[in-house]
Amino acid sequence: MTEATCKRELDLEIPAENVQKATEKVARDLVRVARIPGFRPGKAPASLIRRKFAEDIQREVVESLAPESLQQALTEQNLIPVTQPRLEKVEFTEEGPLKLRAVFEVLPHFELGNYKGLEVEVEDIEIGDTQVDGTLEEMRERAATFEPVEGRPLADGDFAVMRLTGTPQGGGEAVNADNVVCHIGAEETLPAFTENLRGASAGETRRFDADYPADYPDPKLAGKKYSYSAEILSIKGKNLPELNDDFAREVGGSEKVSTMAELRAKVREKLEAAREDRVASEARDKILQLLVKEHDFPVPDSLVEHQMDVRLESVVRVMARQGVDPRAVNVDWVSLRRRQRDRAVDDVKAELLLDRIAEAEKIDVTDADLDKELELAAQSSGESAAVLRARLTKQGALDRIKSKLRSDRTMDWLAGATKIQKTSNKREK
């Protein structure tokens, strides 16, 4: 039993008198319900019942006596388990005391160091005309239309619509797809496609080989060489709308803007808000990093394992949002999960520190606070707060939500008590 870890082992001894009473009670209960050949229900001798069901009696006696004895020991030693205690080395006799060992993990004891008046430095990017122009150009790209190009072959900037078949050299899954769109000359386009399709006309078929780099985003293609046949079905060009008042009204939507000046003002306002959110998020991350660095204490392996799973699930969700089927990719999930360990340890330490700071500063979340949060969540989900509460209660999620609210509130308090130095990174206005 070492304080360098959160694992604890408690050796318990339950008096023989308690063991005998519990054994007699379990045996009496079994006599009433046990079915023994040659005896009517409830008439079998107690001695026979004890011999025939010795293992069952022992298990029930241990299960009935161990929890109370364990709870008393936990209270005396001020230990808070975070895992279900596992019983080991059980020594059971009907005449003597019951001896056993409980193995579990606990929340660590540690001294809370300095957490007030911290100083962190974050980069603050000034929002100017350059950033506004860049965002407007992105909006312009999203509003682009595509029209057929006739009378000339493919050129850089064009989009080739083609029927594509590909055979991997060395064996593997073939590629067969209709209406594949390839942006000729684009940065994201594999050079082999641009070089071999440039100059092709609609109705023409081009054959060529393409080598995919080892770090290609699609793991099914990464590091492989394919022989392609590409039939050009059509050529399309992209038309970008002009940046004028008509464009402002079209893309403004719910913003209800009618001029480019108003749209620029709205874009700048959103960029400023995003900048503030980014600065605040970076500051909070650096505050937690500083706190974790300044506090050295062990964390329960069970909580770290859980956080590793949470991080892995986050990776899977990101892949799914990007349209990638996690089951179809060639990923060593075991190694990927293992690589999450160091960050998972820091995550758990940060949460334990926030909890201790909340206790020290008497930061709490009331039922009214929880109700307000559920009302906001219900508005977003389109269901009533009562239905949402019932569902979350059934899932056992209300305590987690309340804990998250408390952590967020503590993080807000910490940010307010920290000196956040913004380093200016001026860009062209």
N, C-alpha and C positions, 0 to 999 in steps of 0.2 A: 504494500500500500504506500504509494509515493505521491507527495504533493506536486511532483513535476507533471503529473497527468491528472485527469478528472476521474479516473477509475478508482472505485473504492470497493473494499472487501470487508464485510462485517461478519465476525464469528458470533453466532447467537447460541444461547443455551436456554432451553425452556424447562422449568422444573419438572421432575418426574411425576409429581402429584397432578399437574395440569395435563401431562401426557396420558396418564392413566384415566383421568376423568373423560378426556376427549375420546380415548380409545373405547371405553365402555359405552359412551353415547353412540358412537358410530356403529359399534357392534350391535347394540340394541335396535337401532334403526334398520340394520341389515336383517336381523332376525325376523322382523315383521314382514319384510318384502321378499326375502330370498326364497328361491324355489330349489329345494334339495330333494332328489329322488328318494322316495321312501318316507318322506315326512310331509305332513300337511303344512300349508303356509303358516309361518309364525310358530311352528312347533319344533323346529330343528334346534339341537343343543347349541348354546352360545359358543362352547369350545370348538365344535365342528365348524361353525360359521367363521370363527377367528382363524382356524387353520386354512379353510378353503379360500377365504377372501383376504388373506393376510396383506397382499400387495395393495388391494383396493382400500383397505382400512388404513394402512400406512399413508397412502397418498392423501386421503381425506383428512386425516389427523394433521398432517403437515400443512395442507392448504387452509385448514381452519385456525391453526395456532401461529403459523409463521407471520401473517400480515400484522397482527397486533404487536408481536414482539419486535418486528422490524420497524414499525412506526415509532415505537417507544425509543428504540436505539437512534433512529434518525432525528427525533426531536431532541434527545439528550446531546447529540453531537452536532446539532444545527446543520444538517445536511439536506439538500434539496435534490432528489433524484431527477434526472432528465430521461432516464430509460427505465423500463420495467425491470426490477431486480430479478436476477437469475439465481436460483437456489442450487448450491453445489455441496458436495461432501456431507450428505445427509446421513447422520448416525441415529438410527431409530431402534429403541427397545421398549417393550411395554412396561418394564420395571424401572428403567432409568430415565435420565433427562434426554430431551431431544436436542441434538446438536446439528447445526447446519451453518453454511456460509452463504451470505447474500452478496452477489457481485453486480455492480451497477455503476453508472456514471452520474456525476453531480455537477451542478453549476459551480464554477470556480470561485474561491474567495480571493479577492485582490484589493489592494489599496488604490483608491481613486486618486490619481495624480492631478496635476494642474490642468484645468480645462477652461478656465476663464482668462480673458485677455490674450488669447492666442493671436498669432499673426500669420496670414497666408497671402500669397501674391498670385494674382490671376491676370491673364492677358485680356485687355479690353480693346476690341476692334471698333474704330470709329466708323459710323455709317455715313457714307457720302454719296455723291452722284454716281460714282463707279459701281457701288453695290446696287443702287436702285436700277441703273441701266442694265446690269447683269440679270437682275430678277425679271425685268420687263422683257428682256430677250428670251428668257426661259418660258415666259408666258406666251410670247410670240411663237416660239417653237411648238408649244403644245396646241396652239390654235391653227397651226399650218394645215393646208389642204393638199391633196395629191391629185394630179391630173395626168392623163396619158401623154407620153412623148412620142411623136410620130415623125418619120422622115429622117431620122439620124440614129446612129448606134449609141451604145452606153458610154457615158462620160462620167468623170468624177462628180459626185454630188447627186447622181441619179440613183433611183431605186429599181433594182432588177427583180421582177416577179418571175420565179422559175420553178420548174419541176426538177427536183434534185434526187439523185440516187448515188449512194456511196458505198464502197466496199472496203473494209479495213484490211490492210496488209498484215498478214500474220494471223488472221482469223479474228472473229468477234462479231458484234451485232452490226448489221448493215443499216444504212440510212435510206429511207424511202419517204419522201415528203412532197406534197403538192403545194403550190402557192407560197413557197419560201421567199421571203423578201430580204434582199441583200443591198446594203447601202454602199455603193461603190466609192472607194477612196476614204471612207470614214475611219476614224482612229480605232473604233471597236471592231472593224471588219478584218478578218484574217487576210494578210497580204496576198496569199495565194489566190483568193477569190477576186480581189481587186485586179491583180495583174493579169489573170486569165479571162476575166469577164469584160474588162474594159475594151471597148470597140466592137462588142458583139451586138447583133441586131435581133429584133424580135423574130422568133421562129428558128433561130440558130441554136445549135447545140455545141457546147464546149466541153472537152474532156481534159482533166488535169489532176495532179496529185496535190495534197495539202498535208503539211506536217503541223500537228498541234503541239504547242509547248507543254511541258510537264505541269505548269501551274495554270493551265487553261481552266476557266470556271466550271465547265461541264466535265465532271469526272469520267463520264463514259467516253469522252474524246481525248482527254488529257494524255499527252505523251504518245499518241498514236498517229499513224499515217494512213490517210484514206485516198482512194482513187475515185474521183467524182465524174459524173456525167450530169451537166446542167443544161436543161432546155429552157431558153429564154421565152417566157410566155408573153410578157409585156414589159414596157419601160415606163416608169412614172417619175415625174418631177415634183419637187416640193415647192409650194407657193406660200411664202410668208406674208401675213397681213401687214399693212402699213400701221405704224404707231401713230394713230390719230384718234379723234374723239369717238369715231364709230367703234374702233377697237376697244377703247376704254369702256364704252357702254356695253359692249358684247361680253367682255371678260369680267366686268365689275360685278355682275350678278347681284347678290344680296347687299353688296356694299353701296349700291345706288349712286354710282358715280356717272357723270355725264361728259367729263372732259379729261384729257390726258393729264392736265395739271392736278385734278382731283385724284386720278389714279396713282400718279407719282406720289402724292402726299400719303395715300393709303398704304402704298407699298413701303414707303419710308417708315411709316408708323409701325407696320408689322415687323419690319427688319429691326427696328429699335427694340420692340418687345421681345423678339427672338434673341437679340443680343443680351438683354437683361436676364432672360431665362438661362442662357448659356453661361453667363458670368456667375449667376447664382448657383447653378448646378456644379460648375467647376470649383467654386469656392467651397461648397459643401463636401465635394469629393476630397479636396485637399485638407479640409478640417478633419475629416474622418481618418485620412491617411496619417496625419500628424498625431492624432490621438492614439491610433493603433501602434504607431512606431514608438510612442513614449510609454506605452503600457505593455509589460511583459508578463503574460500569464497563460496557462494552458487552457485549451477549450475542449469540450466533449467531442470525441470522435463521431458520435452519433449525429450531432448537429452539423458537423463538417460534412459528413456523408450525405445528409439531407440537402445541404446547400450545394454540394456538387451535382446532385440530381436536379436541383432547381436551375442551376446554370446550364446544364445539358439540355433541359427542356426548353430553355430560352433560345438556345441555338437551333433546336428543331423547329420552334415556332417561327423564327426568322426565315429559315429555309422554306417553310411552308408558305409564308407570305410572299416569298419571291417566286413561288410557283415550282419549287423543287421538292420532289417526293423524297423525304429522308430515307425511306426504305430502299430506294433505287440507287442511291449514291454509294460510291465506294469509299466509305469512311470507317476508320478504325475507331468505333465508338468507345471501346474500353480505354484506349490510349487518350482519346479526346477528353473523356471524363477524368482520367488520372491527372491530366494537365490542368484541370480546374482546381486542384487541391489547395495550392498556395493562396489563390484569391478567395476560395471558399473559407479558409481559415481566417483571413482578414475580414470577410463579411460577418462571420460569427462573432469575432472579437468586437467589431464595430457595433453590432446590435447589443451585445452585453454591456458595452460602455455606455451606449445611449440609455439603456435601462437603468444603470446605476446613477447616471447624471439626472435622469428624470426623478428618481427617488430623492436624490440630494436636493434638487430644486423644487420638489413637490409639484411636479408637472403631471397632470392626470387627464383622463378623458372621461367625461360624465356620460350617463345614459342619454342625456339631451344632445350631447355632441354626436353620439352614435346615431341617434334618430335623424339628426340633420344630414349626416353623411349618407344614410340610407335613402333619405328623400331625394338628394341630388343624384344618387346612383339610379333610383327608380325612374327619375325623369329621363335619364339617358337610355335606360333599357326599355322604357315604354310600359312598365308594369307598376302596379301599386306598391307603395312602401311596405304595406302589410304582407303582400304576397312575397316580396323580396326578402323580408325579414324571416318569414316562415321557411323559405327555401334555404337561406343561409344558416338558419338554426338547425335544420335537418342535416345540413352538410357539416355542421360543427365549425362554421367559418366566422361566426360573430366575434369570438375572442381574438382571432387573427386580425380581423379588421380593426378592432379596438386597439390592439397592440401596435398595428401599423400607424394608426392615427397618433398614438402617444409618441412613437418614434419620430414621426414627421414634425410633431409639435416641439419635441426636444431639439430636433435638428434646426428648426427655425429659431429657437432660443439661442442655441450655440452660435448660429450665424450672426445673430444680433449682438452677441457678446464677443465676437472676434473682430480684430482689425483686419479688414480686407483691403489690401493695397492693389489698386488696378494699374497695371503697366500699360501705357498708351502705345498702341500700334497704329499710328495714323496712316491712312491711305488717301489716295487722291479723292477729293470731293467732287 
